[in-house]
Every structure is written in structure tokens, then in C-alpha cells.
Amino acid sequence: MISNQILKDTLDGLKAIARVDFCVMDIEGKEVASSGGAMSECAFEAFEFARSMADSQEIQGHQYFKVYDDTQVEYVLLIDGVGEDVYTIGKMAAFQIQNLLTAYKERFDKDNFVKNLLLDNLLLIDIYSRAKKLHILTEAKRIVMMIETENTRDNNTLEVIRTIFSGNTNDFITAVDETNVIIVKDLSDGDKPKDIEKAAKNIESILEKEGFNGALISYGTVCNEIKDVSRSYKEAKMAMDVGKIFFDERKIIAYNKLGIGRLIYQLPIPLCKIFIREIFDNRTPDDFDEETLVTIAKFFENSLNVSETSRQLFIHRNTLVYRLDKLQKSTGLDLRIFEDAITFRIALMVVKYMQYMESFDY
């Protein structure tokens, strides 16, 4: 529905053109928005007029008009003054507000539809019938993007982002919770993965310029039918969560680039604890000293290359071999053997996942 601020801005704009004061009241005679002027004393007259059969009426120096939502009276528009010119201005103003009401109602209906679509709250037959009614294409290339910023919980964030990205009328921007803003983005047939990543980077750049610092953006995979939009949303949501755990240095994360982190994220915590206990016995990676952790990280970073790792750590090759031997004795895993290295790498990721989940009291 139209916000009071939108109505006030509209009335202020009309006043600047027509040089008369306007006031919008609800059908109970309560003022909703005004361009100025003392018309609050007209509450009773507005209440009575809303229940009359007339569409417009002159009452005690004011012109009254009804604004309809379909066939129901939604607002009463008052203009300070009477006469033929005032009547014409009033008809035009009432028409403008009624069009605004229709447009915002349609947007509300679409927004409600998209929310339920994302959350899988619609039957398949309802998806297609409602999409047709709302003039939304059922077969189109789309992808769901999720945006989280430091001030996402601010109530104005959704509207600000809608304003920023209002250029493409085929995009849908909404929120299903107070944490994230969702963009169901329309794609062209020629768009490739690199084009989608570029679009995400453009969004990040624009948000940063608008003061949305620390924005995180995730996105799912492309869907070609409207029924699959919810799948892309779930993928974007998982990408956001997995990205925070395993790729905290990235600001943009795609679902199809989550790698093994996507599998680990779906493991039950009790199973993770059993796995870690089998690998590290009663220890955890946190028990290793800083030197060992740095050595392990650099060794993985250099694809298990002993020479390159020792060079980058500024240590002798034999010193690195000694550290790896020491780690093997304490864990039973030799990181120079690919299978052991994979096991150790997964174990580190599992520990990181467990720590993240436990921070939310899971």
C-alpha cells in the first residue's frame, strides 16, 4: 500500500504546480497526509462525505473527492477552496492518487507472490495461474541474488535498494526476513557465468557508493522456469552461509563455487564430532601452536610442494620436513601423502563449520 510519505510527497508536488493545499484523509476522517493548511477540522465532514453517494462535493469552502480502490472508497481528498478551477485540479489530483494506489497495489501483489514463491508456499498450479494474472513471465532466465549489509536490519534498506536497482522492471526486489534483501534478477539468453559475476560486482560497487559498507552478495544457479526460482533462492541462502564459514575473505560467493564446503555444511554436528575425535583424538586444531598452523596453511596453499613452502616460509627444507614429521607423529597423518592431506584439510573445514554453528548456539 502507499506509504504516508509517498502521499505527502505527491501532495507537495501537486501544491507546487496548482498552488493550492491538499489533504488526504481515510474514510474515518483521520488525516493521512497533507501539503499544509488547516484542514484537520474537516474530519467530521470527511467522515460523512465518505459515506455519502456523491463522488465529489463542496462543503464549507473545501472541495471533497473520493479516491477508490476498485469499487471501495480508500481515501477522501480535500482541496482548500472551491470553484470550477479547483474542481478540475481536484479531479486530476484524485486521478493521480488513484493511479498511485493501483500501481502500489499491483507491486504489493507481485511482492507477496514473489515472497511466497521463494519460500515454496505455493502449489504448482497456483504459481502459474497467479503469475499469469500478475503479467509475470513463467518462462524466463532468472537467478536469485541475496544481499546482506551491515545496515540491512534498517527498515529503509529494502526501499533504498529498490530505488537503486529500479532500472530493470523485470527484476523483483523483496525481503523474506529482516536479515537479507533478495533480487530475483532477469537475465538475457546470452548471459554467461562471467556476466552474472560481473553483475554481482556492479551491485557491490553501487552499494558501496551508496554507503552500504561491508555488503555480502551470494547467488544461486540459473533457472529457466518460474517454478525453479525457489531452488535458486535456497542455493543463494546456502552460499551466503557457507561463504561466511569457509570464504570469509570473499564479498561475492556463487553456489556453484562452494566446493566441498557445500557438503560439509549439510553434515549433522554429532557426526562431525565423531569424525574429529577419530582424526585428532582428544585434540583440536586450536591445540596446535601458531608455527604449526602457519606451516600447514602454507603447505596447502602451495599444493603440498615442500620446496616452495619452505622458500616462502624462509626456512630450510629439512626444517619443514621435521615439522611435517612431528605433525604425523601427533595425528597419524602425513600431509605429503595426498589422501592424508585431503583428510586433514577436510578435518580443518569440519572444525571451522562446528565452531561457526556453535557460535549460534546450535
C-alpha positions as CSV (number, residue, x, y, z in Angstrom):
1,M,0.0,0.0,0.0
2,I,1.1,3.6,-0.5
3,S,3.1,4.9,2.4
4,N,2.1,8.2,4.1
5,Q,5.4,9.7,3.0
6,I,4.7,8.9,-0.7
7,L,1.3,10.5,-0.4
8,K,2.8,13.6,1.3
9,D,5.5,13.9,-1.4
10,T,2.7,13.6,-4.1
11,L,0.6,16.3,-2.4
12,D,3.6,18.6,-2.1
13,G,4.3,18.2,-5.8
14,L,0.7,18.9,-6.7
15,K,0.7,22.0,-4.5
16,A,3.9,23.3,-6.2
17,I,2.0,23.1,-9.6
18,A,-1.5,24.1,-8.6
19,R,-0.6,26.5,-5.7
20,V,-3.5,25.2,-3.5
21,D,-3.3,23.0,-0.4
22,F,-4.3,19.3,-0.4
23,C,-5.2,16.9,2.3
24,V,-5.8,13.1,2.2
25,M,-7.9,11.5,4.9
26,D,-9.0,8.0,5.5
27,I,-12.7,7.1,5.5
28,E,-12.9,7.6,9.2
29,G,-11.8,11.2,8.8
30,K,-8.2,10.7,10.1
31,E,-5.6,12.8,8.3
32,V,-3.1,10.6,6.4
33,A,-1.1,13.3,4.6
34,S,-1.2,17.0,3.9
35,S,0.6,19.6,1.9
36,G,-0.1,22.2,4.6
37,G,-3.1,24.3,5.6
38,A,-5.5,23.8,8.4
39,M,-7.9,21.1,7.3
40,S,-7.8,18.8,10.3
41,E,-11.1,20.5,11.4
42,C,-12.8,18.9,8.4
43,A,-12.6,15.4,9.9
44,F,-16.3,15.0,10.6
45,E,-17.2,16.3,7.1
46,A,-14.8,13.9,5.5
47,F,-16.3,11.0,7.5
48,E,-19.8,12.0,6.4
49,F,-18.7,12.5,2.8
50,A,-17.1,9.1,2.6
51,R,-20.4,7.5,3.5
52,S,-22.5,9.6,1.0
53,M,-23.4,8.7,-2.5
54,A,-21.5,11.6,-4.0
55,D,-18.1,11.3,-5.7
56,S,-17.3,15.0,-5.1
57,Q,-18.8,17.7,-3.0
58,E,-18.3,21.3,-1.9
59,I,-18.5,21.7,1.9
60,Q,-17.8,24.9,3.8
61,G,-15.1,26.3,1.5
62,H,-13.4,23.0,0.6
63,Q,-13.8,20.6,-2.3
64,Y,-14.0,16.9,-1.4
65,F,-13.3,13.9,-3.7
66,K,-13.4,10.2,-3.3
67,V,-10.4,8.0,-4.2
68,Y,-11.3,4.4,-4.9
69,D,-9.5,1.1,-4.6
70,D,-11.5,-0.9,-7.2
71,T,-15.1,-0.1,-6.1
72,Q,-14.3,0.7,-2.4
73,V,-13.6,4.2,-1.1
74,E,-10.0,4.2,0.1
75,Y,-9.3,7.9,0.7
76,V,-11.0,11.3,0.8
77,L,-9.1,14.1,-0.9
78,L,-9.7,17.7,0.3
79,I,-8.7,20.8,-1.5
80,D,-8.6,24.2,0.2
81,G,-11.0,26.3,-2.0
82,V,-14.0,25.9,-4.3
83,G,-14.8,26.8,-7.9
84,E,-14.5,25.4,-11.4
85,D,-10.7,25.6,-11.4
86,V,-10.4,23.9,-8.0
87,Y,-12.8,21.2,-9.1
88,T,-10.7,20.4,-12.2
89,I,-7.5,20.4,-10.2
90,G,-9.1,18.1,-7.7
91,K,-10.3,15.6,-10.3
92,M,-6.8,15.5,-11.7
93,A,-5.3,15.1,-8.2
94,A,-7.7,12.3,-7.3
95,F,-6.9,10.6,-10.6
96,Q,-3.2,10.8,-9.8
97,I,-3.6,9.3,-6.3
98,Q,-5.9,6.6,-7.6
99,N,-3.3,5.6,-10.2
100,L,-0.7,5.6,-7.5
101,L,-2.9,3.3,-5.4
102,T,-3.3,0.9,-8.3
103,A,0.4,0.8,-9.0
104,Y,1.4,0.2,-5.4
105,K,-1.3,-2.4,-5.0
106,E,0.0,-4.2,-8.1
107,R,3.5,-4.0,-6.7
108,F,2.3,-5.3,-3.3
109,D,0.6,-8.2,-5.0
110,K,3.7,-9.0,-7.0
111,D,5.9,-8.7,-3.9
112,N,3.6,-11.0,-2.0
113,F,3.6,-13.5,-4.8
114,V,7.5,-13.5,-5.1
115,K,7.9,-13.9,-1.3
116,N,5.6,-17.0,-1.3
117,L,7.3,-18.3,-4.5
118,L,10.7,-18.1,-2.8
119,L,9.5,-19.8,0.4
120,D,7.8,-22.6,-1.5
121,N,4.4,-21.6,-0.1
122,L,2.5,-22.1,-3.4
123,L,1.2,-25.1,-5.2
124,L,2.5,-25.6,-8.8
125,I,-0.9,-24.8,-10.3
126,D,-1.1,-21.6,-8.2
127,I,2.3,-20.4,-9.3
128,Y,1.3,-20.4,-13.0
129,S,-2.2,-19.0,-12.5
130,R,-1.1,-16.2,-10.3
131,A,1.9,-15.4,-12.5
132,K,-0.4,-15.1,-15.5
133,K,-2.8,-12.8,-13.5
134,L,0.1,-10.6,-12.5
135,H,1.6,-10.5,-16.0
136,I,4.8,-12.2,-14.9
137,L,6.6,-14.4,-17.5
138,T,6.6,-18.0,-16.4
139,E,9.4,-19.0,-18.8
140,A,12.4,-16.6,-18.4
141,K,16.0,-16.9,-17.5
142,R,16.4,-15.7,-13.9
143,I,18.8,-16.0,-11.0
144,V,18.3,-15.2,-7.3
145,M,20.8,-12.9,-5.6
146,M,21.0,-12.3,-1.8
147,I,22.4,-9.1,-0.3
148,E,23.4,-8.7,3.3
149,T,24.8,-5.4,4.6
150,E,25.8,-4.0,7.9
151,N,22.5,-2.0,8.0
152,T,20.2,-4.5,6.4
153,R,18.0,-4.5,9.5
154,D,17.2,-0.9,8.9
155,N,13.6,-0.7,7.7
156,N,14.6,1.7,4.9
157,T,17.2,-0.5,3.4
158,L,14.8,-2.5,1.2
159,E,13.3,0.6,-0.2
160,V,16.7,2.2,-0.8
161,I,17.9,-0.9,-2.7
162,R,14.7,-0.9,-4.7
163,T,15.3,2.7,-5.7
164,I,18.9,2.0,-6.6
165,F,18.1,-1.0,-8.8
166,S,14.7,0.1,-10.2
167,G,16.0,0.4,-13.8
168,N,15.0,-3.1,-14.9
169,T,11.3,-3.6,-14.4
170,N,11.7,-7.3,-14.9
171,D,13.7,-7.7,-11.7
172,F,11.9,-8.3,-8.4
173,I,13.4,-7.0,-5.2
174,T,12.0,-8.1,-1.9
175,A,12.8,-9.4,1.6
176,V,11.6,-12.6,3.3
177,D,13.3,-11.8,6.6
178,E,14.9,-8.9,8.4
179,T,18.4,-10.0,7.5
180,N,18.7,-10.1,3.7
181,V,17.4,-8.4,0.6
182,I,16.6,-10.7,-2.3
183,I,16.9,-9.8,-6.0
184,V,15.2,-12.1,-8.5
185,K,17.3,-10.9,-11.4
186,D,16.1,-11.2,-15.0
187,L,18.9,-12.4,-17.4
188,S,19.2,-12.3,-21.1
189,D,19.7,-15.5,-23.2
190,G,23.3,-14.6,-23.9
191,D,24.3,-14.1,-20.2
192,K,27.1,-16.5,-19.1
193,P,28.6,-17.2,-15.6
194,K,31.2,-14.4,-16.0
195,D,28.3,-11.9,-16.9
196,I,26.5,-12.9,-13.7
197,E,29.6,-12.5,-11.6
198,K,30.1,-9.1,-13.2
199,A,26.6,-8.1,-12.4
200,A,27.2,-9.1,-8.8
201,K,30.4,-6.9,-8.7
202,N,28.4,-4.0,-10.1
203,I,25.8,-4.4,-7.4
204,E,28.6,-4.4,-4.7
205,S,30.2,-1.3,-6.2
206,I,26.9,0.6,-6.3
207,L,26.0,-0.4,-2.8
208,E,29.4,0.8,-1.5
209,K,28.9,4.2,-3.2
210,E,25.5,4.5,-1.6
211,G,27.0,3.9,1.9
212,F,26.2,0.2,2.3
213,N,29.6,-0.8,3.5
214,G,30.6,-4.5,4.0
215,A,28.0,-5.8,1.7
216,L,27.9,-9.6,1.1
217,I,26.4,-10.9,-2.1
218,S,25.6,-14.5,-2.9
219,Y,23.7,-16.1,-5.7
220,G,22.3,-19.5,-6.8
221,T,22.2,-21.1,-10.2
222,V,20.2,-20.0,-13.2
223,C,16.6,-21.2,-13.6
224,N,14.6,-21.1,-16.8
225,E,11.1,-21.5,-15.3
226,I,9.4,-19.6,-12.6
227,K,8.7,-22.8,-10.5
228,D,12.5,-23.2,-10.1
229,V,13.1,-19.7,-8.6
230,S,12.7,-21.1,-5.0
231,R,15.6,-23.6,-5.8
232,S,17.9,-20.7,-6.8
233,Y,16.9,-18.9,-3.6
234,K,17.8,-21.8,-1.4
235,E,21.1,-22.1,-3.2
236,A,21.8,-18.4,-2.7
237,K,20.9,-18.8,1.0
238,M,23.3,-21.7,1.4
239,A,26.0,-19.8,-0.5
240,M,25.7,-16.9,2.0
241,D,26.0,-19.2,5.0
242,V,28.8,-21.4,3.6
243,G,30.7,-18.3,2.4
244,K,30.7,-16.8,5.9
245,I,32.2,-20.1,7.2
246,F,34.8,-21.0,4.7
247,F,35.3,-18.0,2.4
248,D,35.2,-15.1,4.8
249,E,37.6,-13.1,2.7
250,R,35.2,-13.1,-0.2
251,K,32.4,-10.5,-0.6
252,I,30.7,-12.3,-3.5
253,I,30.1,-16.1,-3.5
254,A,28.4,-18.3,-6.0
255,Y,26.6,-21.5,-5.1
256,N,28.5,-23.4,-7.8
257,K,31.8,-22.4,-6.4
258,L,31.3,-23.6,-2.8
259,G,33.2,-26.9,-3.5
260,I,33.4,-29.3,-0.6
261,G,32.2,-26.7,1.8
262,R,28.7,-27.2,0.5
263,L,28.8,-30.9,1.5
264,I,30.3,-30.2,5.0
265,Y,27.6,-27.6,5.7
266,Q,25.0,-30.3,5.4
267,L,26.6,-32.7,7.9
268,P,24.9,-33.2,11.3
269,I,27.0,-31.8,14.2
270,P,27.1,-35.2,16.1
271,L,28.6,-36.9,13.0
272,C,31.2,-34.1,12.7
273,K,32.2,-34.6,16.4
274,I,32.7,-38.3,15.8
275,F,34.9,-37.6,12.7
276,I,37.1,-35.0,14.5
277,R,37.5,-37.3,17.5
278,E,38.7,-40.1,15.2
279,I,41.2,-37.8,13.5
280,F,42.6,-35.7,16.4
281,D,41.7,-38.0,19.3
282,N,41.0,-35.5,22.2
283,R,42.7,-32.6,20.5
284,T,41.5,-30.0,18.0
285,P,43.4,-27.8,15.5
286,D,43.2,-25.0,18.1
287,D,45.6,-27.0,20.3
288,F,48.4,-26.7,17.6
289,D,50.9,-23.9,18.1
290,E,50.9,-20.9,15.7
291,E,54.0,-22.2,13.9
292,T,52.4,-25.5,13.1
293,L,49.2,-23.8,11.9
294,V,51.1,-21.4,9.6
295,T,53.1,-24.3,8.2
296,I,50.0,-26.3,7.4
297,A,48.2,-23.4,5.8
298,K,51.2,-22.5,3.6
299,F,51.8,-26.2,2.7
300,F,48.2,-26.4,1.4
301,E,48.4,-23.1,-0.3
302,N,51.4,-24.4,-2.3
303,S,49.7,-27.6,-3.3
304,L,51.8,-29.8,-1.0
305,N,55.1,-28.6,-2.6
306,V,57.8,-28.9,0.0
307,S,60.4,-26.8,-1.8
308,E,58.1,-23.8,-2.5
309,T,56.6,-23.9,1.0
310,S,60.0,-23.8,2.7
311,R,61.1,-21.0,0.4
312,Q,58.0,-18.9,1.3
313,L,58.4,-19.6,5.0
314,F,62.1,-18.7,4.8
315,I,63.1,-22.0,6.4
316,H,65.4,-24.8,5.3
317,R,63.7,-27.7,3.5
318,N,64.8,-30.1,6.3
319,T,63.1,-27.9,8.9
320,L,59.8,-28.2,7.0
321,V,60.2,-31.9,6.8
322,Y,60.9,-32.0,10.5
323,R,57.7,-30.1,11.2
324,L,55.7,-32.4,8.9
325,D,57.1,-35.5,10.6
326,K,56.2,-34.1,14.0
327,L,52.7,-33.5,12.9
328,Q,52.5,-37.0,11.5
329,K,53.5,-38.4,14.9
330,S,50.8,-36.5,16.7
331,T,47.9,-37.1,14.3
332,G,48.9,-40.1,12.3
333,L,48.5,-38.2,9.0
334,D,51.4,-37.4,6.6
335,L,50.5,-34.3,4.7
336,R,52.9,-35.2,2.0
337,I,50.6,-38.1,1.0
338,F,47.6,-36.8,-0.9
339,E,45.0,-38.9,0.8
340,D,46.2,-37.9,4.2
341,A,46.4,-34.3,3.2
342,I,42.7,-34.4,1.9
343,T,41.6,-36.0,5.2
344,F,43.4,-33.3,7.2
345,R,42.1,-30.5,5.1
346,I,38.5,-31.7,5.4
347,A,39.0,-32.1,9.2
348,L,40.1,-28.4,9.4
349,M,37.0,-27.4,7.5
350,V,34.7,-29.5,9.7
351,V,36.2,-27.9,12.8
352,K,35.6,-24.4,11.3
353,Y,32.0,-25.4,10.5
354,M,31.4,-26.7,14.0
355,Q,32.8,-23.6,15.6
356,Y,30.5,-21.4,13.4
357,M,27.4,-23.4,14.2
358,E,28.2,-23.5,17.9
359,S,28.5,-19.7,17.9
360,F,24.8,-19.6,17.1
361,D,24.0,-22.0,20.0
362,Y,23.2,-24.9,17.7
